[in-house]
Amino acid sequence: MNTEGPARLSLLASALSGRALQVAAGEPGDRPWTDGSIVFVDACKSTREQLEALAVQASLLAAGSLQPDVVRRLTRRPALARRYLAVEGHRALAANEDLLPTPVRSLIDRDVAARGDSPAASLTAARSRETIANPPESFGAIRARHLLALNDRGAASATTHGHVQRQLRHQVLVELEEDENDDAGTAADLSSSPVGGGGALGRLLQRMLGMVRQLSAGGPLGTDAPTHRTRAGMRGGSNAAFSSGAAGTVGEAAIESRGTKYPEWDVHRNRYRPDWCTVQEVEPRPKDGTLLVMPDRYGLRRSLARLGTGLDSCHRQVQGDDIDLDAAVEARVELIAGSAPGEAVYIDSLRRRRDLAVLLLLDISGSVAEPGATGKTVHEHQRATAAALTVALHDLGDRVALYAFHSQGRSAVHLMPVKRFEDDLDTLVM
């Protein structure tokens, strides 16, 4: 037995299931099982047996075999759960075959896997009077109560990470119910959010802002009330205005039909909610206000100039990895004519090709009207940062766009173009 324990297989389990999945030691003698976040295997088994067990459970998660609507029908019905696992286990392994380690692929019984093309079909086969052999020991078991308990905890924790106004409590409960129904019909998404601060641009923004806004206590950006203007230079603590009224429902159906639906990342379940947010582009209404002071963008140019650069073949170089035929011929002609020939007769690969387009997204929801550490509002700091980046990228010749957003719930996310890619950087934009 490996002294590192089953936890060493967690990375493989996550890759096979398409979600964050841990592997832990279960009770000795118990069949392998999962609650949706951890696969429990017998630590006393051999490495191959542990590998087979986690491959089956991870494939069940990846194939959508353990969705709540299916698992609820298996509660307190162990015989049906066993027959369902005997069919669906082979189907899930076959669907995930391209990712399975080679030793595990021998578990697949293709005749059994062909009985169903979906979890619902496998459940129908399990409820029929057909003779179905018991699943192999490596298939483990389905513990319906544990799977449903984790799903319920995920829904409950999602409601504790954001401010919910009293008038919106009923609406939030309705949306949570919709979330449960959506989860029943969708499998785990293999994608994950690519946004992060680990790149060069992320580190640059951290240096500019000085500190990173903490999201753990305030919920996701853009879910507050719509933004309200405060006078520049005044502390936002006393002048910030917030709306406690419910979002209007008169135009909500029109917004739903005109907008574009996008998925949203669910941090509690480590997957996307399909068609969760409706985004509508709204033209901004320019108002008379204080012109933003042109930021000092020269300090940013050096850092930003390194972004998006690629290798380009540059002719007439004094050194390189290939001969520039035109330059070599001219040098030979000059030599025959009695002139001093040029030495730049090579082609070199240099980082001089720049092909970069940047879209900046500015949060203008009500929460950013709160004062920051220096007395200015969070919105003023973010606006100055966005302006500095926009001007610096524009000066470098890059295609740059600036959009602002706020929302009144997931069905009314308003996106306002301040500067599109084809727009000029003029006084109106600033």
C-alpha positions as CSV (number, residue, x, y, z in Angstrom):
1,M,0.0,0.0,0.0
2,N,1.3,3.4,-0.9
3,T,2.2,5.4,2.3
4,E,0.9,8.7,0.8
5,G,-2.6,7.3,0.9
6,P,-5.5,7.7,-1.6
7,A,-5.1,11.5,-1.5
8,R,-2.3,11.2,-4.1
9,L,-5.0,10.4,-6.7
10,S,-7.0,13.6,-6.2
11,L,-5.5,15.4,-9.2
12,L,-6.4,12.5,-11.5
13,A,-9.9,12.3,-10.0
14,S,-10.4,16.0,-10.7
15,A,-9.3,15.6,-14.3
16,L,-11.6,12.7,-14.9
17,S,-14.7,14.3,-13.3
18,G,-14.2,17.8,-14.6
19,R,-14.6,19.4,-11.2
20,A,-12.6,19.8,-8.0
21,L,-12.7,16.3,-6.5
22,Q,-10.7,14.9,-3.6
23,V,-9.9,11.2,-2.8
24,A,-9.9,10.1,0.8
25,A,-9.7,6.8,2.7
26,G,-13.1,5.3,3.6
27,E,-14.1,2.8,6.2
28,P,-12.2,-0.5,5.8
29,G,-14.3,-3.0,3.9
30,D,-16.8,-0.4,2.6
31,R,-17.5,-0.1,-1.1
32,P,-16.1,3.0,-2.8
33,W,-18.6,5.9,-3.0
34,T,-18.7,9.7,-3.4
35,D,-20.7,12.6,-2.0
36,G,-19.9,14.8,-5.1
37,S,-16.8,16.4,-3.6
38,I,-14.9,13.5,-2.2
39,V,-14.4,9.9,-3.4
40,F,-14.0,7.5,-0.6
41,V,-11.9,4.3,-1.4
42,D,-10.5,1.5,0.7
43,A,-7.0,2.5,1.7
44,C,-6.1,-1.2,2.2
45,K,-6.8,-2.0,-1.5
46,S,-4.0,-2.1,-4.1
47,T,-3.2,1.0,-6.2
48,R,-4.9,-0.5,-9.2
49,E,-8.1,-1.2,-7.3
50,Q,-8.2,2.3,-5.9
51,L,-7.6,3.6,-9.4
52,E,-10.5,1.6,-10.8
53,A,-12.8,2.8,-8.0
54,L,-12.1,6.5,-8.4
55,A,-12.3,6.2,-12.2
56,V,-15.9,4.8,-11.9
57,Q,-17.1,7.4,-9.4
58,A,-15.4,10.3,-11.2
59,S,-16.9,9.2,-14.5
60,L,-20.3,9.0,-13.0
61,L,-19.9,12.7,-11.9
62,A,-18.6,13.7,-15.3
63,A,-21.4,12.0,-17.2
64,G,-24.2,13.6,-15.1
65,S,-25.1,10.2,-13.7
66,L,-25.5,11.6,-10.1
67,Q,-27.6,14.6,-10.8
68,P,-30.2,15.3,-8.1
69,D,-33.3,14.4,-10.2
70,V,-31.9,10.9,-10.8
71,V,-30.5,10.4,-7.3
72,R,-33.8,11.3,-5.7
73,R,-35.4,8.3,-7.3
74,L,-32.8,6.0,-5.8
75,T,-33.3,7.2,-2.2
76,R,-34.2,4.2,0.1
77,R,-34.2,1.9,-2.9
78,P,-30.8,0.0,-2.7
79,A,-31.8,-2.7,-5.2
80,L,-32.7,-0.1,-7.8
81,A,-29.6,1.9,-7.1
82,R,-27.5,-1.3,-7.6
83,R,-29.1,-2.1,-10.9
84,Y,-28.8,1.5,-12.0
85,L,-25.1,1.5,-11.2
86,A,-24.6,-1.8,-13.1
87,V,-25.8,-0.1,-16.3
88,E,-24.9,3.5,-15.8
89,G,-21.4,2.7,-14.6
90,H,-20.4,1.1,-17.9
91,R,-22.1,3.9,-19.9
92,A,-20.2,6.6,-17.9
93,L,-16.9,4.8,-18.3
94,A,-17.5,4.5,-22.1
95,A,-18.4,8.2,-22.3
96,N,-15.2,9.1,-20.5
97,E,-13.0,6.5,-22.2
98,D,-10.7,9.0,-23.8
99,L,-9.6,10.3,-20.4
100,L,-9.4,6.9,-18.6
101,P,-6.0,5.4,-17.8
102,T,-5.3,2.4,-20.0
103,P,-5.6,-0.3,-17.2
104,V,-9.1,1.0,-16.3
105,R,-10.6,0.7,-19.8
106,S,-10.8,-3.1,-19.5
107,L,-13.7,-2.5,-17.0
108,I,-16.0,-1.3,-19.8
109,D,-18.7,-3.8,-20.9
110,R,-19.8,-2.3,-24.2
111,D,-22.9,-4.5,-24.4
112,V,-24.2,-3.2,-21.1
113,A,-23.1,0.4,-21.9
114,A,-25.2,0.3,-25.1
115,R,-28.4,-0.3,-23.1
116,G,-28.7,3.5,-22.5
117,D,-27.5,6.7,-24.0
118,S,-28.3,8.9,-20.9
119,P,-28.8,8.6,-17.2
120,A,-32.5,8.6,-17.7
121,A,-32.3,5.7,-20.2
122,S,-30.1,3.7,-17.7
123,L,-32.7,4.4,-14.9
124,T,-35.4,3.1,-17.2
125,A,-33.5,-0.1,-17.9
126,A,-32.8,-0.5,-14.2
127,R,-36.6,-0.3,-13.4
128,S,-37.5,-2.8,-16.1
129,R,-37.8,-6.6,-15.6
130,E,-34.6,-7.2,-17.6
131,T,-32.0,-9.4,-16.0
132,I,-29.0,-7.2,-14.9
133,A,-25.9,-8.7,-13.3
134,N,-24.6,-7.1,-10.1
135,P,-22.0,-4.4,-10.7
136,P,-18.3,-5.3,-10.2
137,E,-17.0,-4.5,-6.7
138,S,-14.8,-1.7,-8.1
139,F,-18.0,0.1,-9.1
140,G,-18.7,0.8,-5.5
141,A,-22.1,2.1,-4.4
142,I,-24.4,5.1,-4.8
143,R,-25.2,6.8,-1.5
144,A,-28.1,8.9,-2.5
145,R,-28.7,10.6,0.9
146,H,-25.1,11.9,1.0
147,L,-25.2,13.2,-2.6
148,L,-28.5,15.1,-1.9
149,A,-27.2,16.4,1.4
150,L,-24.1,18.0,-0.2
151,N,-26.3,19.5,-3.0
152,D,-28.6,21.0,-0.3
153,R,-25.7,22.4,1.6
154,G,-24.3,24.0,-1.5
155,A,-27.6,25.8,-2.2
156,A,-27.8,27.0,1.4
157,S,-24.3,28.3,1.5
158,A,-24.9,30.3,-1.7
159,T,-27.5,32.4,0.1
160,T,-25.2,33.5,3.0
161,H,-22.6,35.2,0.8
162,G,-24.5,38.3,-0.2
163,H,-26.7,41.0,1.1
164,V,-30.4,40.2,0.5
165,Q,-32.8,43.1,1.0
166,R,-36.1,42.3,2.8
167,Q,-38.2,43.2,-0.3
168,L,-36.2,40.8,-2.4
169,R,-36.3,37.7,-0.2
170,H,-39.1,36.1,-2.1
171,Q,-37.4,36.7,-5.4
172,V,-34.1,35.2,-4.1
173,L,-35.9,32.1,-3.0
174,V,-37.6,31.7,-6.4
175,E,-34.2,32.0,-8.1
176,L,-32.7,29.4,-5.8
177,E,-35.5,27.0,-6.7
178,E,-34.7,27.7,-10.4
179,D,-31.1,26.9,-9.6
180,E,-32.0,23.5,-8.2
181,N,-34.1,22.7,-11.3
182,D,-31.3,23.8,-13.6
183,D,-28.8,21.6,-11.7
184,A,-30.9,18.6,-12.4
185,G,-30.5,18.9,-16.1
186,T,-26.9,20.0,-16.5
187,A,-23.7,18.0,-16.2
188,A,-20.4,19.3,-14.7
189,D,-18.7,21.7,-17.0
190,L,-15.0,21.0,-17.8
191,S,-14.3,24.7,-18.1
192,S,-13.2,27.0,-15.3
193,S,-13.0,30.7,-15.1
194,P,-9.8,32.0,-16.6
195,V,-9.9,35.3,-14.9
196,G,-7.1,35.8,-12.3
197,G,-4.4,38.1,-11.1
198,G,-1.4,35.9,-11.7
199,G,-0.4,37.3,-15.1
200,A,1.6,40.4,-15.9
201,L,-1.5,42.6,-16.2
202,G,-2.9,41.4,-12.9
203,R,0.3,42.1,-11.1
204,L,0.4,45.6,-12.7
205,L,-3.1,46.4,-11.5
206,Q,-2.3,45.3,-8.0
207,R,0.6,47.7,-7.9
208,M,-1.5,50.5,-9.2
209,L,-4.4,50.0,-6.8
210,G,-2.2,49.3,-3.8
211,M,-4.6,46.7,-2.4
212,V,-7.0,44.2,-3.8
213,R,-10.7,44.5,-3.1
214,Q,-11.9,41.6,-0.8
215,L,-14.9,39.8,-2.2
216,S,-15.4,37.2,0.4
217,A,-17.7,39.3,2.5
218,G,-19.3,41.5,-0.2
219,G,-20.6,39.0,-2.8
220,P,-20.0,39.2,-6.5
221,L,-19.5,42.5,-8.2
222,G,-22.4,44.2,-10.0
223,T,-25.2,42.7,-7.8
224,D,-25.9,45.8,-5.8
225,A,-28.3,48.6,-6.5
226,P,-27.6,50.8,-9.6
227,T,-24.9,53.4,-9.2
228,H,-25.7,57.0,-8.1
229,R,-23.4,59.9,-8.7
230,T,-21.6,61.7,-5.9
231,R,-19.7,64.9,-6.2
232,A,-16.0,64.6,-6.9
233,G,-13.8,65.3,-4.0
234,M,-16.5,64.7,-1.4
235,R,-16.4,61.7,1.0
236,G,-18.8,59.1,-0.3
237,G,-19.8,57.9,3.2
238,S,-22.3,60.7,3.7
239,N,-23.3,61.4,0.1
240,A,-23.6,57.9,-1.3
241,A,-27.2,57.0,-2.1
242,F,-28.5,53.5,-2.2
243,S,-31.9,52.2,-3.4
244,S,-33.7,49.6,-1.3
245,G,-36.6,49.3,-3.7
246,A,-37.2,46.1,-5.7
247,A,-36.2,46.1,-9.3
248,G,-38.9,47.1,-11.6
249,T,-40.8,44.2,-13.3
250,V,-42.6,46.1,-16.0
251,G,-39.7,46.0,-18.5
252,E,-38.2,42.8,-17.2
253,A,-39.7,40.5,-19.8
254,A,-38.6,42.9,-22.6
255,I,-35.0,42.9,-21.1
256,E,-35.1,39.1,-21.0
257,S,-36.1,38.9,-24.7
258,R,-33.7,41.6,-25.9
259,G,-30.6,40.7,-23.9
260,T,-28.1,38.0,-24.3
261,K,-27.8,35.1,-21.8
262,Y,-24.5,34.1,-20.4
263,P,-23.4,31.4,-17.9
264,E,-22.2,32.3,-14.5
265,W,-19.5,30.5,-12.4
266,D,-20.9,28.8,-9.3
267,V,-18.0,28.8,-6.8
268,H,-19.9,26.5,-4.4
269,R,-20.4,23.7,-6.9
270,N,-17.3,24.4,-9.1
271,R,-19.2,24.6,-12.3
272,Y,-21.1,27.0,-14.5
273,R,-24.8,27.8,-14.3
274,P,-26.0,27.8,-17.9
275,D,-27.9,30.8,-19.3
276,W,-27.9,32.4,-15.8
277,C,-27.4,36.2,-16.5
278,T,-29.1,38.3,-19.1
279,V,-26.9,41.1,-20.3
280,Q,-28.3,44.1,-22.3
281,E,-26.2,46.8,-23.8
282,V,-27.5,50.2,-22.9
283,E,-26.3,53.5,-24.4
284,P,-24.9,55.8,-21.8
285,R,-26.4,59.3,-21.4
286,P,-23.7,61.9,-21.2
287,K,-24.2,64.5,-18.5
288,D,-22.4,67.7,-17.6
289,G,-19.8,66.8,-15.1
290,T,-16.3,67.4,-14.0
291,L,-13.8,66.4,-16.7
292,L,-11.5,63.7,-15.6
293,V,-7.9,64.9,-15.2
294,M,-5.7,63.3,-17.8
295,P,-3.8,60.6,-15.9
296,D,0.0,60.2,-16.0
297,R,0.2,57.3,-18.3
298,Y,3.8,57.4,-19.2
299,G,4.8,55.2,-16.2
300,L,2.5,52.5,-17.6
301,R,3.8,52.4,-21.1
302,R,7.0,50.5,-20.3
303,S,5.1,47.8,-18.5
304,L,2.2,47.6,-21.0
305,A,4.5,47.6,-24.0
306,R,5.7,44.1,-23.1
307,L,2.2,42.7,-23.3
308,G,1.0,41.0,-26.5
309,T,4.3,41.2,-28.3
310,G,5.3,38.4,-30.7
311,L,8.2,37.4,-32.8
312,D,8.5,39.0,-36.3
313,S,10.9,38.5,-39.1
314,C,12.9,41.7,-39.4
315,H,15.0,42.2,-42.6
316,R,18.4,44.0,-43.0
317,Q,19.7,43.1,-39.5
318,V,23.5,42.9,-38.7
319,Q,22.9,39.4,-37.3
320,G,20.3,36.7,-37.6
321,D,19.4,33.2,-38.5
322,D,18.9,33.6,-42.2
323,I,20.3,35.6,-45.2
324,D,18.3,38.6,-46.5
325,L,18.7,38.0,-50.2
326,D,17.8,41.5,-51.3
327,A,20.2,43.0,-48.8
328,A,22.9,40.5,-49.8
329,V,22.5,41.3,-53.5
330,E,22.7,45.1,-52.9
331,A,25.8,44.6,-50.7
332,R,27.5,42.6,-53.5
333,V,26.6,45.3,-56.1
334,E,28.0,48.0,-53.9
335,L,31.2,46.0,-53.4
336,I,31.7,45.6,-57.1
337,A,31.0,49.3,-57.7
338,G,33.7,50.1,-55.2
339,S,31.5,51.3,-52.4
340,A,31.6,50.1,-48.8
341,P,28.9,47.4,-48.6
342,G,26.4,47.4,-45.7
343,E,26.6,44.8,-43.0
344,A,22.9,44.4,-42.4
345,V,22.3,41.4,-44.6
346,Y,20.5,39.0,-42.2
347,I,16.9,38.2,-41.2
348,D,16.4,38.0,-37.4
349,S,13.4,37.1,-35.3
350,L,12.7,40.0,-33.0
351,R,9.8,40.8,-30.7
352,R,8.5,43.7,-32.7
353,R,5.1,42.4,-33.8
354,R,2.3,43.7,-31.6
355,D,-1.2,42.5,-32.0
356,L,-3.2,43.3,-28.9
357,A,-6.8,44.2,-28.2
358,V,-8.0,45.1,-24.6
359,L,-11.5,45.5,-23.2
360,L,-11.6,47.1,-19.8
361,L,-14.7,46.6,-17.7
362,L,-15.6,49.1,-15.0
363,D,-17.9,48.3,-12.1
364,I,-20.3,51.2,-11.4
365,S,-22.7,49.5,-9.0
366,G,-23.8,51.2,-5.8
367,S,-21.2,49.5,-3.6
368,V,-18.3,51.4,-5.3
369,A,-19.7,54.7,-3.9
370,E,-18.3,53.8,-0.5
371,P,-15.2,55.7,0.6
372,G,-11.8,54.1,0.3
373,A,-8.8,54.3,2.7
374,T,-7.6,57.7,1.2
375,G,-11.0,59.4,1.5
376,K,-11.9,59.1,-2.2
377,T,-14.6,56.7,-3.2
378,V,-13.8,53.3,-4.6
379,H,-15.3,54.4,-7.9
380,E,-12.9,57.3,-8.2
381,H,-9.9,55.0,-7.7
382,Q,-11.3,52.5,-10.2
383,R,-12.2,55.2,-12.7
384,A,-8.7,56.7,-12.5
385,T,-7.1,53.3,-13.0
386,A,-9.3,52.5,-16.0
387,A,-8.6,55.9,-17.6
388,A,-4.8,55.5,-17.1
389,L,-4.9,52.1,-18.7
390,T,-7.1,53.2,-21.6
391,V,-4.9,56.2,-22.5
392,A,-1.7,54.2,-22.1
393,L,-2.9,51.4,-24.4
394,H,-4.3,53.9,-26.9
395,D,-0.9,55.7,-27.0
396,L,0.8,52.4,-27.7
397,G,-1.5,51.9,-30.8
398,D,-3.5,49.0,-29.3
399,R,-7.2,48.5,-29.9
400,V,-8.8,49.4,-26.6
401,A,-12.4,49.5,-25.4
402,L,-13.9,50.6,-22.1
403,Y,-17.3,49.4,-20.8
404,A,-19.1,50.0,-17.5
405,F,-21.7,47.7,-15.9
406,H,-24.2,47.5,-13.1
407,S,-27.1,45.2,-12.5
408,Q,-30.6,44.8,-10.9
409,G,-30.4,41.1,-10.4
410,R,-29.3,38.4,-12.8
411,S,-32.1,39.2,-15.3
412,A,-31.0,42.8,-15.8
413,V,-27.3,43.3,-16.2
414,H,-26.7,46.6,-17.9
415,L,-23.5,47.0,-20.0
416,M,-22.7,50.5,-21.1
417,P,-20.1,51.3,-23.8
418,V,-18.0,54.2,-22.8
419,K,-15.5,53.7,-25.7
420,R,-15.9,51.0,-28.3
421,F,-12.9,49.6,-30.2
422,E,-13.6,51.8,-33.2
423,D,-14.3,55.0,-31.2
424,D,-11.8,57.8,-30.9
425,L,-10.4,58.7,-27.5
426,D,-11.9,62.2,-27.3
427,T,-13.2,64.6,-24.6
428,L,-16.6,62.9,-24.5
429,V,-15.0,59.6,-23.5
430,M,-12.9,61.2,-20.8
